[in-house]
Amino acid sequence: MKRDSITVQAMWDDEAHVWVASSTDIDGLAVEAETVEQLRIKVVNAISDLIELNGLAFDAREISVHILADHMAKVPNPSF
């Protein structure tokens, strides 16, 4: 099936102190980096390689990569 975008999930790993990215849209994507910007660069480079390795077909000249980052932060409750 042809597509024109890839969605990537990025999660913060508290133990390793890195962002970890994966995707169900492209097999083999497993990237980590210390910042979201570093992760973006690594994701784009990895996806370029994986498209070719996996023999994927896309409908567009350029493929949109949507990186959805999730990081929970806690704010102290001033009433405690």
Sequence and secondary structure as in RCSB ss.txt:
>XXXX:A:sequence
MKRDSITVQAMWDDEAHVWVASSTDIDGLAVEAETVEQLRIKVVNAISDLIELNGLAFDAREISVHILADHMAKV
PNPSF
>XXXX:A:secstr
  BSEEEEEEEEETTTTEEEEE SSSTT EEEESSHHHHHHHHHHHHHHHHHHHT  BSSSS EEEEEEE     
  TT 
